Amino acid sequence: MKYPVIAEHVKRYVSPKPKDIDLLQSFLNEVSMDKGTFLLQPGTHVRHEYFVVEGCLKAYYLDENGSSHIIQFAVEDWWIGDFDAYFNEIPSRLYIESIENSRLLSISYENLQILYEKSPVYERYFRLLITNAFISQRKRILSTLEKDTKARYLEFCTSYPNIENRVPNYDIANYLGVSPENLSRVRRSLKS
């Protein structure tokens, strides 16, 4: 098996047959990225989604004032991409940047459609992933509206275990929608 890590990920959600795994593996391409490089930038026509084998990336957009807003981090065993642009075949609005040297697996939109047709178990797999992502996004929105910085930071640590040592404090603060100083105070209080 060429990429056992993604096979194990798939098996946590669905029960593919060996031929299903082989078919998925035949459609994957490996992508290596150096720290600080971009996987995606606004205006790009998105043709692939990416599974993180190794490394850490962030997805963000810039508002009309040029301020950055991080909407996702992706670490090992996570998918990342501009899902709106990928599925709706529109130009991307996001930047996706590597925070660490990273190794990814990509699948093209065309190959994903073939995969769905030839191996319907993957329609269920990706539906479950998208449903979970939607639920997580809804929880994040509600958390931002209802909870203080400490509660949001603790939720973040649950969603992204051990990431605080891999991602700069200002990026975590950006993701949480707080100032780096406020986040530093919360982190200090939790260590006391």
C-alpha positions as CSV (number, residue, x, y, z in Angstrom):
1,M,0.0,0.0,0.0
2,K,1.5,3.3,-1.1
3,Y,-0.2,5.6,1.4
4,P,-1.3,3.7,4.5
5,V,-2.0,6.8,6.5
6,I,-4.9,7.8,4.3
7,A,-6.2,4.3,4.2
8,E,-6.4,4.3,8.0
9,H,-8.1,7.6,7.9
10,V,-10.8,6.3,5.5
11,K,-11.3,3.2,7.6
12,R,-12.2,5.3,10.7
13,Y,-15.3,6.5,8.8
14,V,-16.3,3.8,6.4
15,S,-15.5,0.2,5.5
16,P,-13.8,0.1,2.1
17,K,-12.8,-3.1,0.4
18,P,-9.2,-3.5,-0.6
19,K,-10.1,-2.7,-4.2
20,D,-11.6,0.6,-3.0
21,I,-8.4,1.5,-1.2
22,D,-6.4,0.6,-4.3
23,L,-8.5,2.8,-6.5
24,L,-8.2,5.8,-4.1
25,Q,-4.4,5.3,-3.9
26,S,-4.2,5.3,-7.7
27,F,-5.8,8.8,-7.8
28,L,-3.5,10.4,-5.2
29,N,-0.4,12.5,-5.9
30,E,2.2,13.5,-3.4
31,V,2.9,17.2,-2.9
32,S,5.8,18.5,-0.8
33,M,5.9,22.1,0.5
34,D,8.5,24.2,2.2
35,K,7.7,26.3,5.2
36,G,6.2,29.6,4.2
37,T,5.2,28.6,0.7
38,F,1.6,28.9,-0.7
39,L,-0.5,26.0,-1.8
40,L,-3.2,28.3,-2.9
41,Q,-3.8,32.0,-3.4
42,P,-6.9,34.1,-4.3
43,G,-8.0,33.9,-7.9
44,T,-6.6,30.4,-8.4
45,H,-8.8,27.9,-10.1
46,V,-8.9,25.1,-7.5
47,R,-8.5,21.6,-9.0
48,H,-7.4,19.6,-6.0
49,E,-8.2,18.9,-2.3
50,Y,-5.3,18.0,0.0
51,F,-4.8,15.5,2.8
52,V,-2.0,16.3,5.2
53,V,0.4,13.5,5.8
54,E,3.0,15.6,7.6
55,G,3.2,19.2,8.5
56,C,1.0,22.1,9.3
57,L,-0.9,24.6,7.1
58,K,-3.3,27.5,7.6
59,A,-6.1,28.7,5.4
60,Y,-7.0,32.4,5.6
61,Y,-8.4,35.3,3.6
62,L,-7.6,39.0,3.6
63,D,-10.5,41.5,4.1
64,E,-10.8,44.8,2.2
65,N,-8.5,46.5,4.8
66,G,-5.8,43.9,4.2
67,S,-6.4,42.2,7.6
68,S,-5.8,38.5,7.7
69,H,-8.5,36.1,9.1
70,I,-7.5,32.5,9.7
71,I,-10.4,30.1,9.1
72,Q,-8.6,26.7,9.4
73,F,-5.4,25.0,10.5
74,A,-4.6,21.6,9.0
75,V,-2.2,19.2,10.7
76,E,-1.6,15.5,10.1
77,D,-4.7,13.5,9.2
78,W,-6.7,16.6,8.1
79,W,-8.0,17.6,4.7
80,I,-7.5,21.2,3.6
81,G,-8.5,23.3,0.6
82,D,-10.9,25.9,-0.6
83,F,-14.0,23.7,-0.7
84,D,-16.3,26.3,-2.1
85,A,-13.9,26.9,-5.1
86,Y,-13.2,23.2,-5.5
87,F,-16.8,22.0,-5.6
88,N,-18.4,25.0,-7.3
89,E,-15.5,25.4,-9.8
90,I,-15.0,29.1,-9.0
91,P,-11.8,31.0,-8.3
92,S,-10.4,30.7,-4.8
93,R,-10.8,33.5,-2.2
94,L,-8.3,31.9,0.2
95,Y,-4.6,31.7,0.9
96,I,-3.3,28.3,2.0
97,E,0.2,28.6,3.4
98,S,2.5,26.0,5.0
99,I,3.5,26.8,8.5
100,E,6.0,23.9,8.5
101,N,7.6,21.8,5.8
102,S,4.7,19.7,4.7
103,R,3.9,16.6,2.8
104,L,0.4,16.3,1.3
105,L,-1.7,14.0,-0.9
106,S,-3.9,15.6,-3.5
107,I,-6.9,14.4,-5.4
108,S,-8.3,16.2,-8.4
109,Y,-11.9,17.1,-8.8
110,E,-12.2,14.9,-11.9
111,N,-10.7,11.9,-10.2
112,L,-12.9,12.4,-7.1
113,Q,-16.0,12.2,-9.4
114,I,-14.7,8.9,-10.9
115,L,-14.0,7.6,-7.4
116,Y,-17.6,8.4,-6.4
117,E,-18.9,6.5,-9.4
118,K,-16.6,3.5,-9.2
119,S,-16.5,3.2,-5.4
120,P,-19.6,4.7,-3.8
121,V,-18.2,4.1,-0.3
122,Y,-16.2,7.4,-0.9
123,E,-19.4,9.4,-1.3
124,R,-20.3,8.3,2.2
125,Y,-16.7,9.0,3.5
126,F,-16.6,12.6,2.1
127,R,-20.2,13.2,3.1
128,L,-19.3,12.4,6.7
129,L,-16.2,14.6,6.5
130,I,-18.2,17.5,5.1
131,T,-20.9,17.0,7.7
132,N,-18.4,17.0,10.5
133,A,-16.7,20.1,9.1
134,F,-20.1,21.9,8.9
135,I,-20.9,21.0,12.5
136,S,-17.4,22.2,13.6
137,Q,-17.8,25.4,11.8
138,R,-21.2,26.0,13.4
139,K,-19.8,25.2,16.8
140,R,-17.0,27.7,16.2
141,I,-19.4,30.5,15.2
142,L,-21.5,29.9,18.3
143,S,-18.4,29.7,20.5
144,T,-17.2,33.0,19.2
145,L,-20.6,34.6,19.9
146,E,-21.2,33.0,23.4
147,K,-17.9,32.2,25.0
148,D,-14.9,34.1,26.5
149,T,-11.3,33.8,25.3
150,K,-10.4,31.1,27.8
151,A,-13.3,28.8,26.8
152,R,-12.6,29.3,23.1
153,Y,-8.9,28.7,23.6
154,L,-9.6,25.4,25.5
155,E,-11.9,24.3,22.7
156,F,-9.2,25.2,20.2
157,C,-6.7,23.0,22.1
158,T,-9.2,20.1,22.0
159,S,-9.7,20.5,18.3
160,Y,-6.0,20.9,17.6
161,P,-4.1,19.0,20.3
162,N,-0.5,20.0,20.7
163,I,-0.7,22.6,17.9
164,E,0.2,25.5,20.2
165,N,3.8,24.5,20.0
166,R,3.7,24.5,16.2
167,V,1.8,27.6,15.4
168,P,2.8,31.2,16.4
169,N,0.8,32.8,19.2
170,Y,-0.4,35.6,16.9
171,D,-1.9,33.0,14.4
172,I,-3.8,31.2,17.2
173,A,-5.1,34.6,18.4
174,N,-6.1,35.5,14.9
175,Y,-8.0,32.2,14.6
176,L,-9.8,32.9,17.9
177,G,-10.5,36.5,17.0
178,V,-8.6,38.0,20.0
179,S,-5.5,40.0,20.4
180,P,-2.2,38.2,20.9
181,E,-1.8,39.9,24.3
182,N,-5.2,38.7,25.5
183,L,-4.4,35.1,24.4
184,S,-1.0,35.4,26.2
185,R,-2.8,36.4,29.4
186,V,-5.2,33.4,29.1
187,R,-2.3,31.0,28.4
188,R,-0.4,32.3,31.4
189,S,-3.5,31.9,33.7
190,L,-3.9,28.3,32.6
191,K,-0.3,27.5,33.5
192,S,-0.7,29.0,37.0
